[in-house]
Amino acid sequence: MIRFAAASKSYRVDGSVVPALHPVDLEIARGEVFGIIGHSGAGKSTLLRLINLLERPTSGQVLIDGRDVTHADGADLRRLRAGIGMIFQHFNLLASRTVADNVAFPLRLHGGMDDAAIDARVAELLALVGLSDHARKYPAQLSGGQKQRVGIARALASKPSILLCDEATSALDPQTTASVLELLADINRRLGLTIVLITHEMDVIRRVCDRVAVLDAGRVVELGAVTEVFLHPQHPTTRRFVAEADHREGRGPDYPGVPGRLFRLSFRGDTTYSPLLSRVVRDTGVEYNLLSGRVDRIKDTPYGQLTLAMQGERLDEALAQMRTAGVDVEEIAR
Ligand SMILES: Nc1ncnc2c1ncn2[C@@H]1O[C@H](COP(=O)(O)OP(=O)(O)OP(=O)(O)O)[C@@H](O)[C@H]1O
């Protein structure tokens, strides 16, 4: 549904050319929640803004539903943008308008709806984002999370099929972030909306995204299902993001003095909650030391990742049993 075909972007600064994005080939499917993660300056905003043509590619193409929109203008551009909502880090609400008027704003701008129809649509949108009781308030009377909910309602006003989220939770505390991400996931499920979000936090990706692209210095350095990228990050930049999300340091563990070989076991789906490890240990008599671990969810999928030191005569048999049961077993070099 959204396709970048060798799309690149360079900016001109003081007469010299600054490459922000090297040619990117990427497809985002209809109805998925797609995350783009990268450090400051990696090119995330540029890539996001190519979708609604707030920026035009320097070379290559942007296709929406198979149609090349790279050079869309006039009525074509207005139609394209009406089908793409956007929310922002700092909400971008009109301070002098009420919540209801902020949400109604794009509807009045586009015309074609009478006041009664606009009021009904605004009421529906405010109910969707849980703000029905706040319609007559002004933005200054709302919390950050409530402001972002107004932003979401406004972005959905013209019934877009795509929602772009530009660091939408970066200004919010962790609990509010979680509730806004939950709302986005709910909207994605209920309305089938395609969501593209950019962030510098792997935890945001973990909570809501189906797939992720990791951007580094204007290039996509890793791309895949979040479960795969999260459990088996390949690129050093991705590894650092995942390590940050796990609240551990980016370097590999060494655990001096711990006897045995080190393994990282990754469980996902139902095996996460089965007593597999204790069964294998009982069957084979191997011993283990648990060094670190996490059991959590990646969007709707439970997962666990444990770092263990293991030893015993039947260690190979124990590892084979776990692999057969669907556990990813990686040996970690000391
Ligand atoms: N309008 C512009 N004019 C000149 N250079 C720009 C412009 N916008 C972005 N850049 C440059 O392009 C590169 C990518 O910027 P971009 O904003 O896309 O990165 P980002 O990953 O979104 O960063 P951040 O997380 O800090 O917003 C940076 O080097 C930036 O300085």
The ligand as an ORCA input file, in Angstrom:
! r2SCAN-3c Opt
* xyz 0 1
  N      14.730     21.038      6.114
  C      15.991     20.597      6.212
  N      17.021     21.293      5.703
  C      18.281     20.840      5.797
  N      18.631     19.675      6.378
  C      17.659     18.940      6.912
  C      16.290     19.355      6.875
  N      15.554     18.413      7.478
  C      16.404     17.453      7.891
  N      17.674     17.768      7.558
  C      18.876     16.935      7.803
  O      18.623     15.630      7.315
  C      19.102     14.633      8.194
  C      17.952     13.733      8.632
  O      17.031     14.507      9.397
  P      15.664     13.940      9.960
  O      14.972     15.064     10.653
  O      14.940     13.221      8.892
  O      16.202     12.874     11.035
  P      15.444     12.241     12.270
  O      15.932     10.828     12.347
  O      13.994     12.434     12.151
  O      16.021     13.071     13.489
  P      15.264     13.576     14.838
  O      14.973     12.326     15.617
  O      16.306     14.427     15.497
  O      14.054     14.312     14.419
  C      19.786     15.382      9.336
  O      21.146     15.468      9.037
  C      19.131     16.746      9.296
  O      19.999     17.731      9.789
*
